[in-house]
Amino acid sequence: MNRIYFAIPIPYSTAGFWTRDSGLIVLALRQRGYDAWLVALGESSASPDGFPVLRVTLGELHDAAWWKSLKPDAIFLNTWSAPRYDGIRRAALEATPLVVERLDTDGIRSARLFPRQFIIRAWGSYRDKLPNLMRWTALPLALARFGIFYLFPELMDVRMVKTMERVAGLIAESPVAAERMQRMIEAYSSSRRPMKVIPHPVNEHLIHYRQIPKQNRIITVGRWASAQKDFPLVRKVLQAFLQSHPDWTATVVGNGVPESYVSRGTNGKEWEKRLIYHSFLDHEKLSFEYNRSKIYLLASRYESFCIAAAEALCCGCSVVGSPEVATSSYFAEMDSGTVSKVRTPASLATALAVEATYWNEGCRDPVAISSFWMERTGASQVSMATTDFLESLSPSRSDGSR
C-alpha cells in the first residue's frame, strides 16, 4: 500500500493548506516514502507550486474513471459525512475499496440525539453568516432547522448513516466525538462502524517545546467575531481571573476583537493593561507565545477539535476547557488541564485559578505535557496512526496474507 490520496472539495490555495490538516499529513507521509497527494478544487492548468497537489473540478471528483486513472491504494475523503458528497464517495469506491472518511466533528450531527447542542451549533452558524441587521433571525432559523430534522430524521440522520456505512472506515478527532457518532450509527442501523480516534495533526517543525522559561501567562487563539469562539465570554473570564491574580497576564490572538477593547490596553483599568491583543501571529511567533505561556483557555461554545489548543499542549501548556467542547476532557487527561464544571465566566475563571495553583505547586510538567502530546498529535505520529488504521482495514488482513 503506497499510493494514497486525500481529497477535500474546497478551493485550493497554497496558504494554509500545508501547515495543518490533510496537507500536513500528506507531507508527513511523503517523508516516510509514501506516494501521497492532496486533491482539491482548482484549475489543473495552474502553474505548479512545488507541493504534491492535484487541482481538479467537481466533475472529476464525481468521475469513477478519473479516480481509477490514479490507481489509488487508498483514498481519504474530507467530506464531513455529508450526503451531498455521495457522488464523490461512489466514484472513489469504484477505484478502491479502501475509502476512509475523516469526520472532522465533535459528534453533534443528530437533532434527535443531541437537541440542545444541535440548536446551539445551528444558531452559531446562522449568526455568523447573516448580516448584522438580520442576526436576530439566527435563533428562529436554528429552531426551525432543529424542528425539521427532529421530526423527519430521514432527511439527514438516516442519509448520513447510510453515507458512513458506504466507506471502509471512519476517523473521529476525539473519543467523545467517536462515541457520539457510533451512537448515531447504532440508532439507525444494526451495528457500529470501524472507527479510529486520530486527532488533527500539529506541524511539529514549527510548533514544539523550546525550553523557554514559562511565565504566569494565559493564551487563547480564535476568530473572535465568530459566535463559536464567544469573545464576550472570554473577556469576562479573563477579567475575573486577572483581577484576582495580579501576577498573571493574558494574550488573546486573532482578528475580530472590537477596537475599543484593544485600545484599553494602555488606557484601561489595571487588569486590562495585563490583557494583550494580537490580531495575527505567524507560526514562529505563535510558537514563542505558546512556549512562554502556562495555560491555554478554550472557552468556545463548540469545536470539532481546536488545533490551537493542541499546538499549545505541544509547547508545554496545559488547557482549561469548556465542558461543551468534546476535546476538553481529551486534552486534560494526562495531568495536562482542567475542565470547567459549567460554561460560565465564574466557573471558567475558577478552573483557571485551579490550573494556576497546579503550576505554582509544581504539579504541571511542561516537558512531560509536550512530549505526550507531540507523540499523539505531531504530524509524523498522526501519519503513522493513519496508515496503521488503513492496514487494519485492508482486505488482505482478513484473508491471512499479512
MARDREN-883622 format. One record per residue (C-alpha): residue number from 0; residue in three letters; y, x, z. Coordinates in pm, 1 decimal. Layout:
MARDREN-883622
   n res        v        u        w
 NUM ala        Y        X        Z
...
end
This chain:
MARDREN-883622
   n res        v        u        w
   0 met      0.0      0.0      0.0
   1 asn    312.3    173.7   -121.5
   2 arg    547.8    -39.8   -330.9
   3 ile    745.4   -274.0   -102.4
   4 tyr   1042.2   -494.5   -187.9
   5 phe   1295.0   -653.9     46.9
   6 ala   1471.9   -947.1   -118.8
   7 ile   1779.6  -1130.6      2.4
   8 pro   1953.5  -1392.9   -216.5
   9 ile   2313.1  -1290.9   -141.8
  10 pro   2556.7  -1079.7   -349.2
  11 tyr   2509.8   -705.1   -317.7
  12 ser   2781.8   -459.6   -227.7
  13 thr   2742.9   -100.6   -114.2
  14 ala   2947.4   -161.2    200.2
  15 gly   2739.8   -293.0    487.3
  16 phe   2402.9   -313.5    312.0
  17 trp   2274.5     29.8    410.3
  18 thr   2370.5     62.6    775.9
  19 arg   2177.3   -240.4    902.4
  20 asp   1905.8   -499.0    834.9
  21 ser   1681.8   -471.8    526.1
  22 gly   1877.6   -190.8    361.0
  23 leu   1828.9     28.0    665.8
  24 ile   1454.4    -47.7    672.5
  25 val   1427.8     38.4    302.1
  26 leu   1589.0    379.4    362.2
  27 ala   1359.9    445.1    660.1
  28 leu   1051.6    352.8    456.7
  29 arg   1154.7    582.1    172.6
  30 gln   1189.5    867.5    420.6
  31 arg    826.5    800.4    512.2
  32 gly    718.4    820.3    147.9
  33 tyr    707.6    451.3     54.2
  34 asp    840.4    323.2   -277.2
  35 ala   1070.3     71.1   -108.5
  36 trp   1352.1   -122.2   -272.2
  37 leu   1620.4   -370.7   -176.5
  38 val   1655.9   -670.6   -409.2
  39 ala   1988.6   -857.6   -401.8
  40 leu   2210.0  -1063.2   -629.7
  41 gly   2431.5   -881.6   -876.8
  42 glu   2479.6   -764.7  -1233.3
  43 ser   2186.4   -549.9  -1342.2
  44 ser   2422.3   -370.7  -1579.4
  45 ala   2637.9   -247.5  -1291.9
  46 ser   2667.8    128.2  -1254.5
  47 pro   2406.3    284.2  -1023.1
  48 asp   2546.6    366.4   -681.0
  49 gly   2273.4    604.8   -572.9
  50 phe   2095.6    354.3   -349.4
  51 pro   1747.0    204.6   -404.2
  52 val   1860.7   -143.4   -502.8
  53 leu   1766.7   -384.7   -780.1
  54 arg   2054.2   -616.9   -869.6
  55 val   1916.0   -943.1  -1006.7
  56 thr   2001.2  -1302.0  -1086.9
  57 leu   1876.6  -1606.9   -902.1
  58 gly   1682.2  -1691.9  -1215.4
  59 glu   1491.0  -1364.5  -1194.7
  60 leu   1412.3  -1422.3   -825.7
  61 his   1256.9  -1756.1   -928.1
  62 asp   1060.1  -1597.6  -1213.2
  63 ala    699.4  -1505.9  -1130.9
  64 ala    676.9  -1287.5  -1442.9
  65 trp    972.6  -1081.2  -1323.5
  66 trp    811.9  -1027.3   -983.9
  67 lys    479.7   -934.0  -1146.7
  68 ser    655.4   -675.7  -1362.0
  69 leu    747.7   -489.8  -1041.9
  70 lys    379.6   -457.2   -944.3
  71 pro    456.8   -511.6   -574.7
  72 asp    211.6   -437.5   -298.0
  73 ala    419.4   -645.9    -56.8
  74 ile    741.5   -847.1    -56.0
  75 phe    965.5   -927.3    237.9
  76 leu   1191.2  -1227.4    195.0
  77 asn   1509.8  -1265.4    394.1
  78 thr   1542.4  -1635.7    318.6
  79 trp   1552.0  -1775.3    673.5
  80 ser   1253.1  -2007.1    611.3
  81 ala   1494.7  -2236.4    426.6
  82 pro   1312.1  -2481.7    196.6
  83 arg   1580.8  -2438.8    -71.5
  84 tyr   1429.0  -2096.0   -146.2
  85 asp   1074.6  -2225.6   -202.1
  86 gly   1103.5  -2139.9   -571.6
  87 ile   1155.2  -1773.8   -481.7
  88 arg    859.0  -1782.7   -243.8
  89 arg    626.6  -1935.3   -501.7
  90 ala    727.4  -1677.7   -760.5
  91 ala    681.2  -1387.9   -517.4
  92 leu    339.9  -1517.5   -408.8
  93 glu    219.6  -1514.8   -768.8
  94 ala    289.4  -1140.8   -772.9
  95 thr    124.3  -1055.1   -438.8
  96 pro    -38.3  -1244.9   -151.5
  97 leu    145.2  -1019.2     93.8
  98 val    472.0  -1208.3    119.9
  99 val    633.4  -1192.6    463.6
 100 glu    940.3  -1381.8    578.4
 101 arg   1191.8  -1237.4    822.3
 102 leu   1324.4  -1543.0   1002.8
 103 asp   1648.9  -1394.0   1142.1
 104 thr   1665.2  -1662.2   1410.0
 105 asp   1677.5  -1742.8   1778.5
 106 gly   1421.6  -2015.3   1707.1
 107 ile   1664.0  -2309.5   1719.5
 108 arg   1572.9  -2484.3   1395.8
 109 ser   1442.0  -2822.3   1511.6
 110 ala   1670.6  -3107.3   1620.8
 111 arg   1377.6  -3279.0   1793.2
 112 leu   1256.0  -2980.5   1993.6
 113 phe   1592.5  -2828.9   2089.2
 114 pro   1853.5  -3105.8   2070.9
 115 arg   2134.0  -2956.7   2282.3
 116 gln   2118.7  -2611.2   2123.3
 117 phe   2089.7  -2767.0   1776.3
 118 ile   2412.2  -2961.4   1827.9
 119 ile   2597.2  -2655.6   1961.4
 120 arg   2494.3  -2444.2   1662.5
 121 ala   2585.7  -2717.7   1414.8
 122 trp   2924.1  -2766.2   1584.2
 123 gly   2995.0  -2392.5   1573.2
 124 ser   2900.5  -2368.8   1206.6
 125 tyr   3123.0  -2662.9   1106.6
 126 arg   3408.7  -2545.0   1327.3
 127 asp   3413.3  -2201.2   1163.0
 128 lys   3403.8  -2340.2    809.1
 129 leu   3663.6  -2615.1    845.3
 130 pro   4040.0  -2560.0    806.7
 131 asn   4231.9  -2567.8   1135.2
 132 leu   4361.9  -2921.2   1090.6
 133 met   4009.9  -3053.8   1032.2
 134 arg   3830.5  -2875.4   1316.6
 135 trp   3833.8  -3191.3   1527.2
 136 thr   3569.9  -3328.5   1287.4
 137 ala   3322.6  -3049.4   1374.2
 138 leu   3165.5  -3238.7   1663.9
 139 pro   3125.5  -3574.3   1480.5
 140 leu   2972.1  -3387.9   1186.4
 141 ala   2737.1  -3196.7   1417.2
 142 leu   2627.8  -3516.5   1590.0
 143 ala   2569.9  -3685.2   1253.8
 144 arg   2362.1  -3388.4   1133.8
 145 phe   2161.6  -3395.3   1455.4
 146 gly   2100.5  -3768.2   1427.7
 147 ile   1977.8  -3747.3   1068.5
 148 phe   1736.1  -3459.4   1129.3
 149 tyr   1616.4  -3601.6   1462.2
 150 leu   1534.8  -3941.7   1310.9
 151 phe   1391.7  -3803.8    987.2
 152 pro   1209.3  -3474.8   1063.5
 153 glu   1052.9  -3481.7    719.1
 154 leu   1394.5  -3392.4    577.0
 155 met   1395.2  -3048.2    738.3
 156 asp   1139.9  -2974.3   1012.9
 157 val    831.9  -3070.8    812.6
 158 arg    958.5  -2899.2    497.0
 159 met   1042.0  -2582.0    689.1
 160 val    698.3  -2568.7    849.9
 161 lys    534.0  -2607.4    508.0
 162 thr    753.3  -2322.9    387.4
 163 met    636.7  -2097.8    671.9
 164 glu    275.2  -2188.3    602.3
 165 arg    304.6  -2060.2    245.2
 166 val    367.9  -1695.2    333.4
 167 ala    122.1  -1444.0    476.7
 168 gly    323.7  -1370.3    788.6
 169 leu    649.5  -1420.8    972.9
 170 ile    880.7  -1188.0   1163.0
 171 ala   1099.9  -1305.0   1450.1
 172 glu   1351.7  -1086.8   1628.4
 173 ser   1267.5  -1166.2   1991.2
 174 pro    977.8  -1308.4   2196.6
 175 val   1177.0  -1624.7   2274.5
 176 ala   1251.8  -1681.0   1905.8
 177 ala    888.2  -1626.8   1811.2
 178 glu    760.8  -1875.6   2067.8
 179 arg   1017.5  -2137.3   1968.3
 180 met    917.2  -2106.7   1603.3
 181 gln    548.3  -2130.6   1692.5
 182 arg    622.9  -2447.7   1889.4
 183 met    791.7  -2594.0   1583.8
 184 ile    498.7  -2499.4   1361.1
 185 glu    248.0  -2648.7   1606.7
 186 ala    449.1  -2970.9   1626.1
 187 tyr    393.4  -3039.9   1256.3
 188 ser     71.5  -2855.1   1172.4
 189 ser   -263.3  -2773.6   1324.7
 190 ser   -226.0  -2406.4   1410.8
 191 arg      6.8  -2118.0   1482.9
 192 arg    100.9  -1869.0   1212.6
 193 pro     69.3  -1487.4   1204.6
 194 met    399.3  -1382.0   1357.5
 195 lys    528.9  -1049.0   1483.0
 196 val    829.5   -970.5   1701.7
 197 ile   1020.8   -696.0   1521.4
 198 pro   1389.1   -651.8   1612.0
 199 his   1665.1   -576.6   1367.6
 200 pro   1699.3   -200.5   1315.1
 201 val   1965.1     26.2   1462.4
 202 asn   2097.8    311.5   1249.8
 203 glu   1968.1    598.3   1464.7
 204 his   2159.5    860.1   1264.6
 205 leu   2493.1    702.1   1356.8
 206 ile   2405.7    531.3   1685.5
 207 his   2237.8    734.7   1958.9
 208 tyr   2286.6    868.3   2310.5
 209 arg   2522.0   1165.6   2320.2
 210 gln   2528.7   1256.0   2690.2
 211 ile   2896.1   1166.3   2712.6
 212 pro   2987.7   1100.8   3078.7
 213 lys   2967.2    729.3   3146.8
 214 gln   3285.7    561.1   3266.5
 215 asn   3336.4    236.3   3454.7
 216 arg   3384.1     56.7   3128.0
 217 ile   3260.4   -266.9   2968.2
 218 ile   3239.1   -308.0   2591.5
 219 thr   3189.3   -613.9   2373.3
 220 val   3193.5   -648.6   1993.6
 221 gly   3233.2   -955.7   1775.5
 222 arg   3409.3  -1165.0   1513.9
 223 trp   3641.3  -1318.3   1768.0
 224 ala   3774.0  -1601.5   1551.9
 225 ser   3420.1  -1743.8   1541.4
 226 ala   3319.7  -2025.3   1774.0
 227 gln   2985.1  -1849.5   1812.3
 228 lys   3142.1  -1548.5   1987.7
 229 asp   3376.9  -1759.9   2205.6
 230 phe   3665.7  -1521.8   2273.2
 231 pro   3838.4  -1758.5   2521.8
 232 leu   3531.9  -1740.9   2746.6
 233 val   3503.6  -1362.8   2707.2
 234 arg   3864.2  -1317.6   2813.0
 235 lys   3817.7  -1535.9   3121.2
 236 val   3505.5  -1342.0   3219.1
 237 leu   3679.4  -1007.3   3181.7
 238 gln   3983.8  -1132.7   3370.4
 239 ala   3772.2  -1242.3   3666.2
 240 phe   3579.9   -916.1   3672.1
 241 leu   3872.3   -678.0   3619.6
 242 gln   4084.1   -849.3   3885.9
 243 ser   3813.9   -780.8   4143.7
 244 his   3720.0   -434.2   4012.3
 245 pro   4040.6   -230.0   3979.2
 246 asp   3848.3     87.0   3890.2
 247 trp   3693.4    -65.7   3575.4
 248 thr   3826.6   -111.4   3220.5
 249 ala   3702.5   -316.2   2923.5
 250 thr   3705.9   -263.2   2547.1
 251 val   3699.4   -554.7   2301.1
 252 val   3614.8   -457.3   1942.2
 253 gly   3650.1   -686.4   1642.0
 254 asn   3901.8   -889.6   1448.6
 255 gly   4019.6  -1239.1   1531.6
 256 val   4183.5  -1174.8   1870.9
 257 pro   4522.2  -1354.3   1887.2
 258 glu   4805.6  -1102.4   1862.0
 259 ser   4968.4  -1246.7   2173.7
 260 tyr   4673.7  -1120.5   2379.1
 261 val   4666.3   -777.7   2214.5
 262 ser   5034.3   -718.7   2290.9
 263 arg   4981.4   -786.4   2660.5
 264 gly   4805.5   -452.3   2694.8
 265 thr   5140.9   -290.2   2765.9
 266 asn   5349.0   -580.1   2892.5
 267 gly   5096.2   -796.9   3073.9
 268 lys   4953.4   -811.3   3421.2
 269 glu   4782.9   -511.2   3577.5
 270 trp   4430.9   -623.4   3479.6
 271 glu   4545.6   -685.5   3119.7
 272 lys   4652.8   -322.3   3093.0
 273 arg   4288.1   -228.7   3150.7
 274 leu   4174.1   -452.4   2865.6
 275 ile   4181.6   -256.8   2538.1
 276 tyr   4152.0   -411.8   2190.9
 277 his   4035.8   -255.6   1862.9
 278 ser   4030.0   -473.4   1552.2
 279 phe   3783.4   -235.0   1384.9
 280 leu   3593.8     83.6   1465.6
 281 asp   3364.9    268.1   1224.6
 282 his   3016.6    356.5   1348.2
 283 glu   3116.8    705.3   1458.7
 284 lys   3395.9    575.3   1683.0
 285 leu   3192.2    276.4   1792.1
 286 ser   2910.4    506.5   1898.6
 287 phe   3157.2    702.7   2111.0
 288 glu   3275.7    380.8   2278.5
 289 tyr   2918.3    273.0   2349.8
 290 asn   2836.6    614.9   2491.3
 291 arg   3123.5    624.4   2737.1
 292 ser   3070.4    262.7   2846.1
 293 lys   2820.8    139.0   3104.6
 294 ile   2785.0   -232.0   3025.5
 295 tyr   2775.9   -439.4   2707.7
 296 leu   2890.8   -800.6   2753.6
 297 leu   2701.6  -1056.1   2542.4
 298 ala   2862.8  -1392.3   2613.1
 299 ser   2800.6  -1573.4   2281.6
 300 arg   2711.2  -1938.5   2250.6
 301 tyr   2414.0  -1833.2   2035.4
 302 glu   2281.7  -1528.1   1849.1
 303 ser   1980.0  -1464.8   1629.1
 304 phe   1969.0  -1110.2   1769.5
 305 cys   2305.5   -928.6   1827.9
 306 ile   2280.5   -585.7   1670.1
 307 ala   2587.7   -465.3   1861.0
 308 ala   2407.4   -516.9   2193.3
 309 ala   2102.9   -327.5   2062.5
 310 glu   2330.9    -44.7   1947.6
 311 ala   2488.0    -27.6   2292.9
 312 leu   2143.1     -8.5   2454.8
 313 cys   2052.4    281.0   2225.7
 314 cys   2363.0    458.5   2357.0
 315 gly   2254.1    411.3   2718.2
 316 cys   2448.0     95.1   2809.9
 317 ser   2296.7   -194.3   2998.7
 318 val   2359.0   -553.9   2890.0
 319 val   2495.3   -856.9   3071.0
 320 gly   2381.2  -1154.1   2866.7
 321 ser   2444.4  -1524.0   2825.9
 322 pro   2140.4  -1737.9   2914.0
 323 glu   2199.4  -1926.6   2587.6
 324 val   2117.4  -1615.6   2381.3
 325 ala   1747.6  -1567.6   2300.1
 326 thr   1766.1  -1188.1   2321.1
 327 ser   1941.0  -1166.1   2660.3
 328 ser   1617.1  -1156.9   2860.6
 329 tyr   1462.1   -928.4   2598.0
 330 phe   1747.9   -678.1   2629.8
 331 ala   1735.0   -685.4   3011.4
 332 glu   1360.8   -643.2   3057.7
 333 met   1342.1   -265.2   3116.0
 334 asp   1595.5   -226.6   3400.2
 335 ser   1848.6   -247.6   3122.2
 336 gly   2053.6   -552.8   3208.2
 337 thr   2122.6   -878.7   3388.9
 338 val   2111.7  -1233.0   3253.5
 339 ser   2375.7  -1471.2   3386.4
 340 lys   2239.4  -1784.3   3556.6
 341 val   2461.7  -2013.4   3351.4
 342 arg   2714.6  -1957.2   3075.1
 343 thr   3038.7  -1993.9   3270.6
 344 pro   3320.2  -1746.2   3341.8
 345 ala   3231.7  -1727.0   3712.1
 346 ser   2859.7  -1675.1   3653.6
 347 leu   2905.1  -1413.8   3380.7
 348 ala   3164.1  -1229.3   3592.7
 349 thr   2917.4  -1231.1   3881.9
 350 ala   2648.1  -1088.1   3654.6
 351 leu   2891.0   -812.7   3553.5
 352 ala   2956.2   -739.3   3922.1
 353 val   2582.0   -719.7   3989.2
 354 glu   2534.6   -481.9   3698.4
 355 ala   2829.7   -269.4   3811.9
 356 thr   2664.7   -238.5   4153.2
 357 tyr   2340.5   -125.5   3991.4
 358 trp   2530.7    150.0   3812.5
 359 asn   2718.5    252.5   4126.7
 360 glu   2394.9    274.0   4325.0
 361 gly   2215.5    479.8   4059.6
 362 cys   1977.3    202.5   3956.0
 363 arg   2062.0    236.2   3586.8
 364 asp   1945.1    542.8   3392.8
 365 pro   2127.7    575.0   3056.9
 366 val   1877.2    831.2   2926.4
 367 ala   1580.9    604.5   3000.5
 368 ile   1759.5    298.1   2858.9
 369 ser   1849.8    481.5   2538.7
 370 ser   1500.9    628.8   2497.1
 371 phe   1326.2    294.0   2543.4
 372 trp   1549.6    103.5   2303.0
 373 met   1554.2    373.7   2037.9
 374 glu   1174.7    350.7   2042.5
 375 arg   1197.0    -25.3   1998.3
 376 thr   1495.1    -72.0   1765.0
 377 gly   1555.2    261.8   1589.2
 378 ala   1520.7    216.1   1212.5
 379 ser   1226.7    456.5   1181.0
 380 gln   1037.2    272.1   1456.7
 381 val   1119.6    -68.0   1306.2
 382 ser    994.8     52.2    968.7
 383 met    663.7    156.7   1129.1
 384 ala    627.4   -176.3   1306.4
 385 thr    693.2   -344.3    972.2
 386 thr    420.1   -154.6    786.3
 387 asp    179.0   -196.1   1079.3
 388 phe    227.7   -571.7   1051.1
 389 leu    165.1   -553.7    676.2
 390 glu   -158.3   -364.5    735.2
 391 ser   -273.5   -630.8    981.7
 392 leu   -214.3   -898.9    716.3
 393 ser   -377.3   -710.1    430.8
 394 pro   -679.2   -893.6    282.6
 395 ser   -868.5   -561.1    283.6
 396 arg   -861.0   -568.8    662.5
 397 ser  -1073.7   -882.9    670.4
 398 asp  -1337.2   -750.8    430.6
 399 gly  -1405.1   -439.4    639.4
 400 ser  -1278.9   -186.5    385.3
 401 arg  -1028.1    -35.9    630.3
end
